[in-house]
Amino acid sequence: ITTRLVGSEMCKETDIDYIESTSKETVVYTHDANIKLTNMTINELLDIFPDNFIQCHRKYIVNLHHFYSYDKSTFIIQVGKHSIPLGRKHKKDIEKRLHLI
């Protein structure tokens, strides 16, 4: 299990459900906390996290180890307890990674 410095806090990769980037900050959502980052982009985070972290939308990275379900009609991915939108640009890659195509 890898532990990373995320912002100013240590965080186990296995605890991360998803990451969201807004215009002002990037937030890492874990099982029990939200860790705010201010200076890392989605692309920078994709570079440092392993392959089970995949971009599913221009604003979101999900941890496929916490994938729960995918609704093809609404383009919504369930990751843990969270509903994350799936961008059309990322649809084929996500479906391939989840072995749905």
C-alpha positions in Angstrom: 0.0 0.0 0.0 1.5 3.3 -1.1 1.1 6.4 1.1 1.5 9.7 -0.6 1.7 13.3 0.5 -1.4 14.8 -0.9 -1.5 18.5 -0.2 -0.2 18.7 3.4 -1.6 15.4 4.5 -0.6 11.8 4.1 -3.1 9.6 2.3 -3.2 5.9 1.4 -3.9 5.4 -2.3 -6.3 2.6 -1.3 -8.4 5.1 0.6 -9.0 7.4 -2.3 -12.4 7.1 -4.0 -12.0 9.9 -6.6 -10.4 13.3 -7.3 -12.3 16.4 -8.5 -10.8 19.4 -10.1 -12.6 22.7 -9.9 -11.6 26.1 -11.2 -10.1 27.0 -7.8 -8.8 23.8 -6.3 -8.4 20.0 -6.6 -10.1 17.9 -4.0 -9.2 14.3 -3.1 -12.2 12.4 -1.7 -11.4 9.5 0.6 -13.7 7.2 2.5 -13.9 9.6 5.4 -12.3 12.9 4.5 -11.8 15.5 1.8 -8.2 16.7 1.2 -8.0 20.0 -0.6 -5.1 20.7 -2.9 -4.5 24.0 -4.6 -1.6 23.5 -7.0 -2.0 20.2 -8.8 -3.8 19.6 -12.0 -5.7 16.5 -13.1 -2.8 15.7 -15.5 -0.2 16.0 -12.8 -2.2 13.7 -10.6 -2.7 11.2 -13.4 1.1 11.1 -13.8 1.8 10.2 -10.1 -1.0 7.8 -9.4 -1.0 4.1 -10.6 -3.1 2.8 -13.5 -6.2 2.0 -11.5 -6.7 5.8 -11.3 -8.4 6.9 -14.6 -9.8 10.1 -15.9 -13.6 9.7 -16.6 -14.5 13.3 -17.1 -12.5 16.6 -17.6 -13.0 17.3 -13.9 -12.7 13.8 -12.4 -10.3 10.9 -11.8 -11.8 7.7 -10.3 -10.1 4.9 -8.4 -11.3 1.8 -10.3 -10.6 -0.3 -7.2 -13.7 1.5 -5.7 -15.8 1.2 -8.8 -19.3 0.0 -7.9 -21.5 0.4 -11.1 -22.0 2.1 -14.4 -25.3 3.3 -15.9 -24.9 3.4 -19.6 -28.1 5.3 -20.1 -27.2 8.2 -17.8 -23.4 8.0 -18.1 -23.0 7.9 -14.3 -20.3 5.9 -12.5 -20.8 4.8 -8.9 -17.5 4.9 -7.0 -18.0 4.0 -3.4 -21.0 6.1 -2.3 -20.5 8.8 -4.9 -22.1 9.3 -8.4 -19.5 10.6 -10.9 -20.4 11.8 -14.4 -18.7 10.0 -17.3 -17.6 12.4 -20.1 -18.3 11.2 -23.7 -14.7 11.7 -24.5 -13.7 9.1 -21.8 -16.6 6.7 -22.3 -14.8 4.2 -24.6 -11.7 4.1 -22.5 -13.7 3.5 -19.2 -15.8 0.8 -20.8 -12.7 -0.9 -22.1 -11.0 -0.8 -18.7 -14.2 -2.1 -17.0 -14.4 -4.9 -19.7 -17.8 -3.7 -20.9 -16.9 -3.7 -24.6 
